[in-house]
Amino acid sequence: MTAIISKQGLRVMNNYPKQRIVIAEDNVFQRGILRNQLANLGYMDVLDAASGIEALTLCHQNKIDLLICDLRMPGMDGMALLRHLSTMPFRGSVIICSALEQPVIDSVLLMGQAFGLQILGSIRKPVSATRIQALLTKQHYYSIQVKNCNNSIVTLDDLCQALDKGTIKPWYQPKVSFKNGEFLGTEALARWFHPEKGFVPPSEFISLAEQNGLIDKLTDSIFSQSIQKAHLWAKSGLSINLSINLSAQSLPNTHLFDSLLEYCRQWGVNPKMVTIEITEGTFIGDIGRALESATRMRMNGFGLSIDDFGTGFASIQQLTTLPFTELKLDRSFISRCYEDKSSMAIVQYSLNLAKQLGLKSVAEGVEDEKTWQILATLGCDICQGFFSARPMPENELSNWYRKWRHQVYDMKLFEHL
């Protein structure tokens, strides 16, 4: 494992921008462990703080990219530190590092998000090098988004112009097989780079579209663009599945589904190679309308995935009634399944349920090798997460695939085969 971390650490050092990191930890031994782990990953600009007050001072006096924060500290604890940071122009990311019970840590993570801070996640003590690396990879990805965004709020007029000009594009996050690492498909995710305001977070423009009756137009645009790409993949001999998201608001829109079917016919894409992802909570309301739409999709050959499974309130009866072909586990359970017994129980239950119902299982949010190995052992079918690939423009897929194959062989993920 040391050799693996060393190789990846060099990759981090060579490719990631210089980061200034603060470790807020009252235990000198724990600070030393974290400092060494960060040094192995190529991060050398690290400041120590033995208390929340010292950390707050450092964040006030310096431009800090990342804060790694303990919760139990003298004078000012980690929760108070986060609260004070939320009142400052603090633009760094935050990782919670603690030995407290996971439900307590989860509450702090939610609190930090409610304060408007960029919370990356948590690290359990004793510190795991792979977990640190996974969160730093996520931090690097977020830093690109922040760099490309000047925090300007986009307006409804901005959105209308973007939809008219087609500047909201699908990016693709690859899905790979847990069994052998095979490239199985991609999920199309809407991304918007405004010419003046930079990167616009999907949560911002998707909610804006939903609130102003534009979500169907946005969905139709992503459908059209991604189906054209699927046509080119098939033409080049690449047989992979395309997953596309359908908003709860768009589910009753039969015209939108007709457009999707027409795009498939127009571009010669077999609907069997397309999976529609629908969030679990969508089916709580009008089950009759949901059944009509879902059955029509399946009748025409499309796959149907229940997204974010475990986070909503859909009953088992709905899961067995609707014609799903795939069950997608939410990242909130996957990301901490080896640290939290409750999350692991939900993951195991969901995978067993998917197997009994004959559904493909997808784990979303796989960010490190340990999580990969656990899910592979549990028999999960498909991996989606930063460990294998981040979302990317279509023209980067070939380079990603080449690097992924090397990573698979270098790390010997499939020695059991």
N, C-alpha and C positions, 0 to 999 in steps of 0.2 A: 504493500500500500504506500510505503514511503516514496518509492520510485514514481508511482503514479502521481502523487501530490506534487513531487518535485517537477515533473514534466509540465503539469498543468500550471504550477506556480510560475515557471518561466514564461508560459504562454500569457498568463495574466500580466507579468511584468512588462512584456514586450508590447502587448496590444492595448492595455487599459491605461487611461490617463492617470497622471499623478493624483493621489487622493490624500487628503489630510484627515486623519482619524483620531478621535478621542476615545480612550477607554476609561469609563467611569466605574471604578471598582475599588472598594476599600481594602480588599485582601491583596497584598503585594505579590503573593505566590500566583493567584489567579490572573493578575495583570501580566505577570511574566509569561504565563502560558499563552495568553491571548497575543501578546506582543510577538512571541516566537512563531506562533501559527501564522500571523499576518506577514512576518518577515519571510517565511517559507513560501508564501504566495506572492511575494514581490512588493508588499506594501511596507515602506520604511518610514514614512512621515507619520509617526504615531505619537500622540501626546497622552500622558497619564494624568488621571484625576482620582484622588483618594476619597472624594466625597462629591455629593451632588452640587454643593456650592462651588467647589473647584471646577467641576465640569461646566457649570453655567458660566463662570468667569471666562474659561477658555473659549466657549462658544460665542461669547459676547465680543471677545478681543480678536478672534481669528475667523477666517472663512473655513468652516468645518464641513467636509463632505459626508462624513459618517460618524455617528455616535453609537458606541457599543456600551450599553447601560445595564448595570446591576440594579436590582430593586431595593435590596436592603443595604442602606448606607447611612452613616451617622450624619446628624444635622439636617440634611435634606435628602430624603429617599428618592428612588427612581421615579415614582409617580409624581411627586412634587416637581422634580426636575423637568419632566415632560410638560407639565402644566405651565411652568415658567417659560420654557422654550416656545410654546405655542403663542405666547404674547410678544415674542421677539421676531425680527425678520430672519428666522432660522430656516434655511433651505436645504439642510442636509438630510440624509436618511437615518433611520434609527433601527438598531437591533437590540432586543432585550436579551440579556444573558443572566440566567437565574437558575437556582436549584429548587425554587418553590414549586408547589403542585401546579400541574398544567392548567387546571381551571382558573387559578389565580393569574397565571401568566396570560391566558387568553383574555381575561377581563382587562388587563393592562393594555394588551394589543388593541382591543376595541376602543379603550379609552383614548389611546394615542391617536387612532384614526379619527375619533370624534373631535379631537382637538385640532384636526387638520394637518397632522404631521405625516411624513412619508415613512410609514412603518413597514419594514421589510419582513419582519418575522422574529422568531425567538431561537435561542441556542440554549440547550440544557447543559448544566454542569454535571459531570466533567465535559469539557468542551470537545466537540467533534470537528476535526479538520475538514471533513467532507461537507458538513453542514455550514461551516463558515464559508467555504468556497461557493456553495450553492447560493447563499444569500448575497455574497459579493458579486456573483455573476448577475443576479437580479438587480443589485444596486447599479452596476455598470449599465444595464439596459435602461433602467429608469433615468440615469444621468443623461443618456442620449436624448431621451424624450424632453427632460427639463431644459437641456441646452438648446433644443430646437423650439422651445416655447417661451415667449416673453410674458407669460401670465395674463395676456390680454383675453378678455372674455369675447367669444365669438357671438355675433348677433344672428337673429333669424334671417336677416338679409344676406349675411355671409353664407349661411347654410343653403339658402335658396340658390345663390349664385354657384356654390360648389356642386350642387346637384344638377343644375342646368349645364355646367361646363364639364361634369364628369371627373372632378378632381379628387373625389373620395374614392380611393382605390382598395381593392382587396389585397391584403398581405396573407401569406400562407404559413401555417405552423404544421410541419410534418408530423405524421403519426407512424410509429414503427412497431414491429412485432416484438413482444417480450420473448418469444420462443427463439427467434434467430436473428433479430435485428433488421429484418426486411422492411423496406420502405413501402408502407401500405396505402398511405393517403395523406391528405392535408385538410386542415380546416381553414376556410376563407374568413378572414377577419377584416372588418372595415377600418381603414387608416386614412387620416386626413392631415396633410401638411399644407397649412395656409401660407400663401406667398409672403404675407407680412407678419402674421402672428405665429408662425411656426407650427410645431406639432400641437394638434388639438386632441386631448384625451378622448377616447371613444365614449367614456361615461358622460362626457359633456355634450357631444353632438348627437349621440343616440337619444339621450333623454330630451334634448331640444327638439329632435325630430318627432318623438312620441308625443310631446306636449303640444305640437303644432300641426298634427295631422300629416306629417311628411315621412313617417316611418315606412309606409308602403313604397313610396318613391325611392327611398334609400335602399330598401331591401331589393327592389326590382333592379336597381343599378348594380348592386353587388352580384345578384343572380346573373345578369347579362354578362358582366365582365368575367366572372369566374367560370361560367360555362364555356365561354370562348377559349379560355386557357385550358380547360379540360379537353376540348376538341384538339388543341395543339399537342397536348400530352399524348392523347390516344394516337394521333397521327404519327408521332415520333416513336410509337411502340411502347410507351410507358403506360402500364395498366394500373392506375391507382384510383382510390376512391376520393371523391370530393365531398366534404361536409360543409353545409351552409346553414346559417342560423335563421330562424323564423321567430319574429317577435310575437308575444302573446296577443298584441293588438292586431297583428296581421293574419293570425290563424283563421278567422272567419272569412277573410277576403278570398273568395273563389277566383276572382279575376287575377289575383297575384299568382295563384297556383297555375292557372291556365297559361300565364305568361312564362312561368318556369318550364312548363311542359313544352311550350312552343320554342323556347330557346334550345331545349334539348333536341327537338326535331330539326330545327334550323341548322344546328352545328353538328348533328350526327352523334350526339352523346347519349349513350344508353342510360336511362334513368336508374338502372340497377347499380350504376357506378356513382350515384349521387345519394347522400344521406342528409335528411332534413333534421336539424337539431332543434328540439323544442324544450324549453325549461319546464321542470317538473310542476312548478306552481301554476302553470298555464291551465291545467286541467281541473282546477278546483271548481271553477264556476259552471259554465254551460257544458256539461259532459256530452249532451246530445250533439251540439255543434262541433265539439272537439272530435267526437267519434266520426262524424261525417267527413270532416277535413282530413283526419288521419287515415281513415279507410280509403278515401279517394287517392291519397298519396301512395299508399301501399298497393292499391289496385293497379296503378300505373307503373309500378316497379320500383319506386323510390324507397330507400331505406328510411327508417324512422328511429331517431335516437331520443331518449329521455335524458336531458342535460341536467347537470347539477343535482344528480340524484342524492337524496338524503338531506337536502337543505330545505325542501318545501314540506307540504303536508299531504301530498298525494297518497292515497291509500293503496294497499296491495291490490285491492279489487280493481282500481283504475289501471294499475300497471298490467294486470292480467287481461283486462277488457280491451285496452287499446292495442293496436297491432304493431308494437315496437319490435325492432330488430337489434337494437343496441342499447346498452345501459352505460351511462357516462358518470363516473364517480366524481363528486365535487372535490376541487383542489384543497379545500379546507380540511378534509379528512386525510387526503393522501399526503400532504406536506408534513404532517406530524404523526403518521401512523406508527412509527417505531418509537416515538417518545410518549405517546398517550394511549392508554389501554382502551379508553372509550372510542377513540378514532379507529384503532385497530379492529375493535369488535364490529364497528359499522362497516368497515372495509371488507372484513371477512364475510359478514352477513350478506352484503350486497353482491359480492362475487359468487357466493353460493347460490343466491337467488337468481342471478343472471344465468348461471350454469343450468339450474333446474328448469328455467323457462326457455332455454335454448337461445339466449341472447348473447351477442358479442359484448365483452366488457372493455371499457376504455378508462384508464386512469389519467386524469388531468392534473397537472401540477407536479410531475415527477422532476425533482431538482437535484438529486444526488444519486450516487451509485448504490448506497445502502437501501434507499427507497426502491430503486429499480430491482435489486436482488430480492427484497421481501415480496414485492408484487409478482415477480416472475415465479417465485416459489409458491405463492398462493394461487397461481394459475390464471392471472389476469391476461387478457389477450393483447391489448394495444396500449402503447405508451404515448402520452403527449405531455411535453413539458420541457423546461430549459435544459434538463440533463441531455436530451437528445437534440433539441432544436428550439430556438426562439422563433417567433413570427418574423417573416422576411418577405421582401418583394419577390415576385416570381423569378426574376433573373438571377437570384442568388441560390436557387434550389439546387442547381447542378453542383456548385462549389460546396454547398453544405453536404450533399450526399457523398461526395468524394471524401471529405474530412470525416464524416460519420463512419464510413466503412473502416477507415484507418483507426478511429477511436475504438470501434468494436473489437478489432483484432488486437490492438495494443493493450486494452484492458482485459482481454480474455473473458468477456462476459458470458460466453457460451461454451465454456469448458465441459459443462455437464452433458453436452450433446454428443 
